[in-house]
């Protein structure tokens, strides 16, 4: 304790008031009346470590004109229902380590400064619905044993709930987080509804024991989070970080003019990532997902190296990077090479396959054999992309050196998928044969003329 405690007993931790040396909970009626008379609006209110009943709380708030200034309630214990309608806290409020045995409703209250509820234990329901906090609010390490309502709340300088525990239903729908919300290491025992939240939010290493619905207008991060149920994420005009997230149930990610990163994610249930507008997926490296659907996404810069189940990925209405086209001369066989434009994975750009980007030797995922497996396993819905990926799979096998016949097949007919090339070879062969026949006919005609009219050549 960093305050002088109540002299009533060694068990009482309430801050002592002068001149009695007792806390407000142990003052007799006359002493309590005198102590309350000394309170006034906008002045310090100190109830640290005090056991506060509903009646005592009501009398204290009335004595401050329901507008206390700096308020210190650290390690206080509230034994009755706490309701604060119409109360405005003009200064910072500290409730660190406090305990609420019954309902804690801050609905209708207003905080002009910062609020700290670090380590608070709420045995029953907590309501911050519609509350306005002009400063920063902290519930780090707080324990909410029942439902916690933060919908429509406004936090001017952000909200921190790091390592907090939400054992009941938790909702933040429509909340405004100002400088952002931090939920690093938080645990949600029941359904979390975090819809239409204004501001960015971070759920790094959080644990969602039930369904979680996350939607924010700012950057959203759930990196290294674990979800035992459904995970539904929706963002607009921002980014979402889902690296190394682990989801047991279904996963749905909705992007609107946004981008997402799923590198290292483990998605055990069916997963869908869909986009609207200019939405991009930047990485699927090392993703473990038996069933993953990608819909209307820009995958031109998405890395696929290390994807565990390529055959489980279904691609529909997505755009990919395009390879360059043209004719090039090389010292390796075949010396003359020509390239047609096709859809390709971004991983291929790190290799010497007609790209200006060199291969990264420290990245085994960009080897030709691994890329061939990726191209062969992915299942694009449209036939054009499927044909390009089939061609790319053969091209990667040729790059890996799987038989000279692949080079011959590429040169003659593009692995049977570039029949225009075969037609060109056939036309060239026919032209050469025609030229040979024409040359042979001309030569024979000259020799015959010399034989028939030798005198003409003397």
Secondary structure, DSSP 8 states (H G I E B T S, - for coil): --S-B-SS-TT---B-BTTTTB-GGGS-HHHHHHHHHT--TTS-EE-TT-EE-HHHHHHHHHHTTT--SSEE-TT-EE-S-EE-TT-EE-S-EE-TT-EESS-EE-TT-EESS-EE-TT-EESS-EE-TT-EESS-EE-TT-EE-S-EE-TT-EETT-EE-TT-EE-S-EE-TT-B-TT-EE-TT-EESS-EEEEEEBS-EE-TT-EESS-EEEEESS-EE-TT-EESS-EEEEEESSEEE-TT-EESS-EEEEEES-EEE-TT-EE-S-EEEEEESS-EEEE-TT-EESSEEEES-B-TT-B-TT-S-GGGEEEES-B-EE---EEEE-SSSSSEEEE---EE-GGGGGSSSS-SS---TT-GGGSHHHHHHHHHH-EESSHHHHHHHHHHHHHHHHHTT--HHHHHHHHHHTTTT-HHHHHHHHHHHHHHHHHHHHHHHHHHHHHHHHHH-GGGG-
